[in-house]
Amino acid sequence: MIDDNLEDVRRQLAELKTEHRDLDDVISRVSDELPFDQLRLQRLKKRKLWLKDEIARLENMLIPDIIA
């Protein structure tokens, strides 16, 4: 049961990392367009930041708690 849950977290983490990486390309293309859409660019950057936070949260779930 726990292994299945960890595997789900790893799968979700991989998907989020892929989306985060893909957003780099999209943001780059949008910012190169003339005239570029400032609102769209802000939304993409906000999504990328949310993904970064979610990735960090999931990575913390994979690290076992160590009692010092």
C-alpha positions in Angstrom: 0.0 0.0 0.0 2.7 2.5 1.0 4.8 1.5 -2.1 1.9 2.2 -4.3 1.4 5.6 -2.8 5.1 6.4 -3.2 4.9 5.3 -6.8 2.0 7.6 -7.4 3.9 10.5 -5.9 6.9 9.7 -8.1 4.7 9.5 -11.2 3.0 12.8 -10.4 6.4 14.4 -9.6 7.7 13.3 -13.0 4.6 14.8 -14.8 4.9 18.1 -13.0 8.7 18.3 -13.8 7.9 17.7 -17.4 5.2 20.4 -17.4 7.5 22.8 -15.6 10.3 22.2 -18.2 7.8 22.6 -21.1 6.6 25.9 -19.7 10.2 27.3 -20.0 9.9 26.8 -23.8 6.4 28.3 -23.9 7.4 31.3 -21.9 10.4 31.8 -24.1 8.3 31.7 -27.3 5.7 34.0 -25.9 8.2 36.6 -24.8 9.8 36.5 -28.3 6.5 37.3 -30.0 6.0 40.9 -31.0 3.8 42.3 -29.6 3.8 39.7 -26.7 0.8 39.1 -24.5 1.8 40.4 -21.0 -1.2 38.9 -19.4 -0.6 35.4 -20.9 3.1 35.7 -19.9 2.1 36.5 -16.3 -0.3 33.5 -16.2 2.4 31.2 -17.5 4.9 32.4 -15.0 2.4 32.0 -12.2 1.6 28.5 -13.3 5.4 27.7 -13.4 5.8 29.0 -9.9 2.9 26.9 -8.6 4.5 23.9 -10.3 7.8 24.6 -8.6 6.1 24.8 -5.2 4.1 21.6 -5.9 7.3 19.8 -7.0 9.0 20.8 -3.8 6.0 19.6 -1.7 6.0 16.2 -3.4 9.8 15.8 -3.1 9.5 16.4 0.6 6.9 13.7 0.8 9.5 11.2 -0.6 12.1 12.2 2.0 11.7 10.1 5.1 11.4 11.9 8.4 14.5 11.4 10.5 14.3 12.0 14.2 17.5 13.6 15.4 
